[in-house]
Amino acid sequence: MTELSDLTAVRLVEGYASGAFSPVEATRAALDRADTAQAAVNAFVRVDAESALEQAAEAERRWHRGEPAGLLDGVPVTVKDLLPLRGGPTLRGSRTVRADSQRWQEDAPSVARMREHGAVFLGKTTTPEFGWKGVTDSPRHGVTGNPYDPARTAGGSSGGSAAAVALGAGPLSLGTDGGGSVRIPASFCGVFALKPTYGRVPLYPASPFGTLAHVGPMTRDAADAALLMDVITAPDARDWSQLGPVPDGGFREGLGDGVAGLRIAYSPDLGGRVPVAPDVAAAVRRTAEQLAELGAHVEESEPARELLRGSAAEEAFHVLWFSGAARVIQHLDPEQRAQLDPGLLEICERGARYSALDYVAAVDVRMALGQAMGAFHASYDLLLTPTLPITAFGAGLEVPEDSKYTRWTGWTPFSYPFNLTQQPAASVPCGLDRDGLPIGAQLVAARHADALVLRAAHALYESGAADLPAPRPAPRPAPRPAATPGGS
């Protein structure tokens, strides 16, 4: 029998409507899994069981009256601790952030939309300090491990959200993605994540990383992501850069239309700067073959080869990312800076040395890459790549041990380019490596074609190509700081 904590949000809402089970039952099951996720991998900053059960009871009463609040009424959800959630502080993984200096009465736009639709908030999930890197460990909350092997990293910077979803602590989570931060942990943890077109999901407070930063759903499957997108894309006046209204029908309409006739470019290594592990390459190639069997026209092709094969895109991303990080800590005094993650301090010091001309030159590279990808999508509806060239490595490390990489961007060459171009990109599970660790395939579309990414991903789920065995981790091998229920 399927446990309630293993059901998708779509199936939970169907069960509430039919009376098969209740929001309180589902929330209790999710809270039990949150305990497991915390003991096994340190996924949470804060779990508020009392508040969650109160919210679930209110949802249950609404369902009994036949008056659900919205699309997510009674569904247990989690939120990355970079996004404000009313009722508690947003600590951002940093010992320099004081809980008592914050107003706790405001939700981020995406959180507010979920609340309006009746979501049940279990708590906040872990992030590296200020979300600066592609793994999840922080001075304040310790290391987040991988659900499939707690000694490995969950990825980042939305690692706590990916681990929570993978372990059944709510089927939906909100993450942020400035260089791969929903797709990286989704790939490592075997869940689905979408980085929408920039501006499609309103963001507030504004990110110091500017227009690289996106809010996106992290879910069990593409159908749940489409459901969540229909909620969180509603407008919010606090974001001056948000896009216009969502097209008629939203993201669930046409989700089941399949991929027959779509033109899909398959790029095994996106220019070949970083070698792809054999197990990863084989799994993503099988995904290409599966899409072809489903009726898509798939051919091998390399987009924007000149920009992606060289170092121009990476260097441009570093200028924009490191400058943003420097801005984050600009107000800190020397004593506070001494409390920061040493890697974060290093990139901030580098970012502070860039000039305005360096920044504008990086924007020029960004525009050229965007133009190249725009031309590429005149020929192809979708691009398929590995999400990452590797599977999860040791927890607590920024880069794989004994690797040639110095920063996390070295092993994430397939993710950050699409933050530069602002395109929608998703990570879909596509298999396990020989060590039983998840592998992700990335689907990318032209700007504003988010629904097309979801549609192709849904076709892979419907075919069974995206199904992975659920993780059942043992407790983590070394103690790490634990979240305090209801605390800060």
C-alpha positions in Angstrom: 0.0 0.0 0.0 1.3 3.5 -0.9 2.0 5.6 2.1 0.5 9.1 2.2 3.9 10.7 2.4 4.8 9.0 -1.0 1.8 10.6 -2.8 2.2 13.5 -5.2 0.3 16.8 -4.5 -2.0 16.0 -7.4 -3.0 12.7 -5.8 -3.3 14.2 -2.3 -5.8 16.8 -3.6 -7.8 14.0 -5.4 -7.8 12.0 -2.1 -9.1 15.0 -0.1 -11.8 15.6 -2.7 -13.0 12.0 -2.6 -12.7 11.7 1.2 -10.2 8.8 1.0 -7.9 10.6 3.5 -7.6 14.0 5.1 -5.1 16.9 5.2 -4.4 16.1 8.9 -3.5 12.5 8.1 -1.3 13.7 5.2 0.4 16.3 7.3 1.1 13.9 10.1 2.7 11.5 7.6 4.8 14.3 6.2 5.9 15.4 9.6 7.1 11.9 10.4 9.1 12.0 7.2 10.5 15.4 8.2 11.8 13.8 11.3 13.4 11.1 9.2 14.9 13.7 6.8 16.3 15.6 9.7 17.9 12.6 11.4 19.2 11.2 8.2 20.5 14.2 6.2 19.9 17.5 8.1 17.4 18.9 5.7 15.6 21.4 7.9 16.4 24.7 9.6 13.1 24.7 11.4 10.1 22.4 11.6 6.9 23.8 13.2 4.7 20.7 13.7 2.2 22.5 15.9 1.5 25.2 13.3 1.4 22.7 10.5 -1.2 20.6 12.2 -3.3 23.7 12.9 -3.2 24.7 9.2 -4.1 21.1 8.2 -7.1 21.1 10.6 -8.3 24.3 9.0 -7.9 22.8 5.5 -9.8 19.7 6.6 -12.7 21.7 7.8 -12.8 23.5 4.5 -12.8 20.2 2.6 -15.6 18.9 4.8 -17.7 22.0 3.9 -16.9 21.5 0.2 -15.1 24.8 0.1 -11.4 24.2 -0.5 -9.3 27.4 -0.4 -7.5 26.7 -3.7 -5.4 24.3 -5.7 -3.1 23.3 -2.8 -5.5 23.2 0.1 -4.1 20.8 2.7 -0.9 19.9 0.8 2.2 19.8 3.0 5.0 22.0 1.6 8.4 23.4 2.6 10.3 26.6 1.8 14.0 27.2 1.3 15.4 29.5 4.0 16.2 32.3 1.6 12.5 33.1 1.1 10.6 34.8 3.8 7.9 32.7 5.5 5.6 34.6 7.8 5.9 33.6 11.5 9.6 33.0 11.6 13.0 34.4 10.7 14.9 33.9 7.4 18.4 33.0 8.6 20.0 32.2 5.2 22.5 29.8 6.7 24.6 32.6 8.2 25.7 33.3 11.7 25.7 37.0 10.8 21.9 37.1 10.4 20.1 38.0 13.6 16.6 36.5 14.0 15.6 39.3 16.4 16.4 42.0 13.8 13.7 40.9 11.3 10.1 41.5 10.7 8.4 38.1 10.7 5.0 39.2 9.3 5.7 39.0 5.5 5.7 36.2 3.0 7.7 36.1 -0.2 5.4 36.4 -3.2 5.5 32.7 -4.1 5.0 31.8 -0.4 2.0 34.2 -0.2 0.4 32.6 -3.3 0.8 29.1 -1.8 -0.7 30.3 1.5 -3.7 31.8 -0.4 -4.2 28.4 -2.0 -4.3 26.6 1.4 -0.8 25.0 1.5 0.3 23.6 4.9 3.8 24.9 5.7 6.0 22.3 7.5 9.0 24.5 7.9 12.2 25.9 6.3 14.9 23.9 4.5 18.6 24.3 4.5 20.8 26.4 2.2 24.5 27.3 2.1 25.3 30.7 3.4 23.3 33.2 1.3 22.8 30.5 -1.3 26.3 31.1 -2.7 27.3 27.7 -3.9 26.2 24.4 -5.5 26.3 22.3 -2.4 24.4 22.7 0.9 26.5 23.3 4.0 26.6 26.4 6.1 28.3 27.8 9.2 25.0 28.1 11.0 23.2 24.8 10.1 25.9 22.3 9.2 26.0 19.9 6.3 23.0 18.5 4.4 23.5 14.9 3.1 22.0 13.0 0.2 18.9 10.9 0.7 20.5 8.1 -1.3 23.7 8.2 0.7 24.0 10.6 3.6 27.8 10.7 3.3 27.3 12.4 -0.1 26.2 15.9 -0.8 22.5 16.8 -1.5 23.8 19.5 -3.9 22.7 23.1 -3.6 21.9 25.6 -3.0 18.4 24.3 -2.5 19.7 21.0 -1.1 17.4 20.9 1.9 14.4 21.3 -0.3 15.5 18.5 -2.7 16.2 16.1 0.2 12.9 16.9 1.9 10.9 16.2 -1.3 12.9 13.0 -2.0 12.2 11.7 1.6 8.5 12.5 1.6 8.5 15.5 3.8 5.9 17.2 1.7 5.6 16.7 -2.1 6.2 20.4 -2.9 9.0 22.8 -2.0 10.1 26.3 -3.1 13.7 26.7 -4.1 15.8 29.4 -5.7 18.2 29.1 -8.7 20.9 31.6 -9.5 23.3 29.2 -11.3 21.6 25.8 -11.0 20.4 25.8 -7.4 17.2 23.9 -8.0 18.5 21.7 -10.8 21.8 20.6 -9.1 20.2 19.2 -6.0 17.3 17.8 -8.0 19.8 15.8 -10.1 21.7 14.6 -7.1 18.6 13.7 -5.1 16.4 12.2 -7.8 13.5 14.7 -7.8 12.1 17.1 -10.4 12.9 20.8 -10.5 12.1 23.7 -12.9 14.0 27.0 -13.2 11.3 29.1 -14.9 11.9 31.9 -17.3 13.3 34.8 -15.4 10.4 37.0 -14.0 7.8 34.3 -14.5 7.7 33.7 -10.7 7.7 37.1 -8.8 10.6 37.5 -6.3 10.8 39.7 -3.3 13.0 40.8 -1.6 15.1 41.3 -4.7 18.1 39.0 -5.0 21.6 40.6 -4.7 22.4 38.3 -7.7 20.0 40.3 -9.8 18.5 38.8 -12.9 20.4 35.5 -12.5 18.1 34.6 -9.6 14.9 32.6 -10.2 12.3 31.0 -7.9 11.2 27.5 -8.9 9.3 24.4 -7.9 11.0 21.3 -6.6 8.5 18.4 -6.7 7.9 14.7 -7.1 7.1 15.0 -10.8 6.3 17.4 -13.6 2.6 17.3 -13.0 3.1 18.6 -9.5 5.4 21.3 -10.8 2.8 22.4 -13.3 0.2 22.6 -10.5 2.6 24.6 -8.4 3.4 26.9 -11.3 -0.3 27.7 -11.7 -0.2 29.0 -8.1 3.1 30.8 -7.8 3.1 32.7 -11.1 0.3 35.0 -10.0 1.5 38.7 -10.1 2.9 40.5 -7.1 3.4 44.3 -7.2 6.6 44.0 -5.1 8.6 42.6 -8.0 9.2 45.3 -10.6 10.7 42.9 -13.1 8.0 40.2 -13.2 6.6 39.1 -16.5 3.1 39.8 -17.7 0.1 37.5 -17.1 0.5 33.7 -17.7 -1.0 32.5 -21.0 -4.6 31.4 -20.9 -4.9 27.8 -19.5 -1.9 28.0 -17.3 0.7 25.3 -17.1 -1.5 22.2 -16.6 -3.4 22.7 -19.9 -1.7 20.7 -22.6 0.6 19.0 -20.1 -0.4 15.6 -21.5 0.1 16.4 -25.2 3.3 14.5 -25.4 6.4 15.1 -27.5 5.4 13.8 -30.9 6.7 16.1 -33.6 8.9 18.2 -31.3 12.4 19.0 -32.6 14.8 18.2 -29.8 18.6 18.8 -29.9 20.6 16.4 -27.8 24.0 17.7 -26.6 26.0 15.0 -24.7 28.4 17.5 -23.2 27.4 21.1 -24.2 30.6 22.0 -25.9 32.9 19.4 -24.2 34.7 21.6 -21.6 34.0 19.1 -18.8 34.1 15.3 -19.2 30.8 13.5 -18.5 30.9 10.4 -16.3 30.2 7.3 -18.3 27.1 6.3 -16.3 25.7 9.8 -16.6 26.4 9.9 -20.4 24.7 6.5 -20.9 21.6 7.5 -18.9 21.1 10.8 -20.7 21.5 9.1 -24.1 18.8 6.6 -23.1 16.6 9.7 -22.3 17.2 11.0 -25.8 16.3 7.6 -27.2 13.1 7.5 -25.1 12.1 10.9 -26.4 12.6 9.6 -29.9 10.5 6.5 -29.2 7.7 8.9 -28.0 7.7 10.6 -31.4 10.1 13.5 -31.1 12.6 14.3 -33.8 15.9 14.0 -31.8 19.3 14.8 -33.3 22.7 15.5 -31.8 23.6 19.2 -31.9 25.7 21.6 -30.0 24.3 25.1 -29.3 26.4 28.3 -29.0 29.6 26.2 -29.4 32.1 29.0 -29.5 30.8 30.7 -26.3 30.2 27.5 -24.3 33.4 25.6 -25.2 35.6 28.5 -24.1 35.7 30.1 -20.7 33.8 33.3 -21.6 30.5 32.2 -20.2 32.0 31.0 -16.9 34.1 34.1 -16.5 31.0 36.3 -17.2 29.0 34.3 -14.7 31.8 34.7 -12.1 31.8 38.5 -12.5 28.1 38.8 -12.0 27.9 36.2 -9.2 30.9 37.2 -7.2 29.9 40.9 -7.5 26.5 40.0 -6.1 28.0 38.1 -3.3 30.2 41.0 -2.4 27.2 43.2 -2.2 25.5 40.7 0.2 28.3 41.2 2.8 29.2 44.8 2.1 27.6 46.0 5.4 29.4 43.5 7.6 32.2 44.5 9.9 35.5 42.6 10.2 34.3 40.6 13.2 31.2 39.5 11.3 33.2 38.6 8.2 35.3 36.3 10.2 32.2 34.2 10.9 31.5 33.7 7.2 32.0 30.5 5.1 35.7 30.9 4.0 34.8 30.1 0.4 32.1 32.8 0.4 34.5 35.3 1.8 37.0 34.4 -1.0 34.6 35.1 -3.8 33.3 38.3 -2.1 36.8 39.6 -1.9 37.3 38.8 -5.6 33.9 40.3 -6.5 34.7 43.5 -4.7 37.7 44.0 -7.1 35.7 44.0 -10.3 35.1 47.3 -12.0 32.0 48.6 -13.6 33.6 48.0 -17.0 34.2 44.3 -16.0 30.5 44.1 -15.1 29.3 45.6 -18.4 31.7 43.3 -20.3 30.1 40.3 -18.6 26.7 41.6 -19.6 27.9 41.8 -23.2 28.9 38.1 -23.0 25.5 37.3 -21.5 23.7 39.1 -24.3 25.7 37.3 -27.0 24.9 33.9 -25.4 21.2 34.9 -25.2 21.2 35.8 -28.9 23.0 32.6 -29.8 20.4 30.5 -27.9 17.5 32.5 -29.4 18.8 31.6 -32.9 19.3 28.0 -31.8 15.7 27.7 -30.7 14.5 28.9 -34.1 15.5 25.4 -35.2 14.8 23.3 -32.1 12.0 23.3 -29.6 14.0 21.8 -26.8 17.6 21.1 -25.8 18.5 18.0 -23.9 21.8 17.8 -21.9 23.0 16.1 -18.7 22.0 18.3 -15.7 25.4 17.6 -14.3 28.5 15.7 -15.6 28.8 13.7 -12.3 26.7 12.2 -9.5 26.8 13.3 -5.8 30.3 13.4 -4.2 31.3 13.7 -0.5 29.2 15.9 1.8 30.8 19.0 3.1 32.9 19.7 0.0 32.5 22.5 -2.5 34.1 20.4 -5.3 34.8 16.6 -5.6 37.8 15.4 -3.7 41.0 15.1 -5.8 39.3 17.0 -8.7 40.8 19.8 -10.7 38.0 22.2 -9.9 38.5 25.1 -7.6 34.9 26.5 -7.4 31.5 24.8 -7.7 31.1 26.3 -11.2 33.8 23.9 -12.4 31.5 20.9 -12.1 28.2 22.6 -13.1 28.9 23.7 -16.7 25.4 22.7 -17.9 23.4 24.8 -15.4 24.6 28.4 -15.0 24.6 29.2 -18.8 20.8 29.1 -18.7 20.7 31.6 -15.8 22.7 33.9 -18.0 20.2 33.5 -20.8 17.1 33.4 -18.4 15.7 30.4 -20.2 13.4 27.8 -18.6 15.3 24.6 -17.7 14.3 21.5 -15.7 16.1 18.5 -14.3 14.3 15.2 -14.7 15.5 12.0 -13.0 16.8 9.5 -15.7 18.5 6.7 -13.8 21.0 5.6 -11.1 24.7 5.2 -11.5 26.6 2.0 -10.4 26.7 3.3 -6.8 22.9 3.8 -6.7 23.1 7.6 -7.0 20.5 9.6 -9.0 21.3 11.0 -12.5 19.5 14.0 -14.0 18.7 15.0 -17.6 18.2 18.7 -18.3 15.5 20.0 -20.7 15.8 23.6 -21.9 13.5 25.7 -24.0 13.4 29.2 -25.4 12.4 32.0 -23.0 8.7 31.9 -22.1 8.3 28.3 -23.2 8.1 26.9 -19.7 5.0 24.9 -20.5 6.9 23.1 -23.2 9.6 22.0 -20.8 6.9 20.7 -18.4 5.1 18.9 -21.2 8.3 17.0 -22.3 9.2 16.2 -18.7 5.7 14.9 -18.1 5.9 12.6 -21.1 9.1 11.1 -19.6 7.3 10.5 -16.3 4.3 9.0 -18.0 6.5 6.6 -19.9 8.2 5.5 -16.7 11.6 6.8 -17.8 11.8 9.2 -14.9 10.9 6.7 -12.1 13.5 6.0 -9.5 13.4 3.8 -6.4 12.6 5.9 -3.3 15.5 6.5 -1.0 15.5 4.9 2.4 18.6 6.3 4.2 20.1 5.2 7.4 20.9 7.9 10.0 23.7 10.1 8.9 27.2 8.9 9.8 28.3 12.0 11.7 26.3 14.4 13.9 25.4 17.7 12.5 23.5 20.7 14.0 19.8 19.8 14.2 16.8 22.0 13.6 14.7 22.9 16.6 11.0 22.4 16.1 9.3 25.8 16.1 12.6 27.5 17.0 15.2 29.6 15.2 
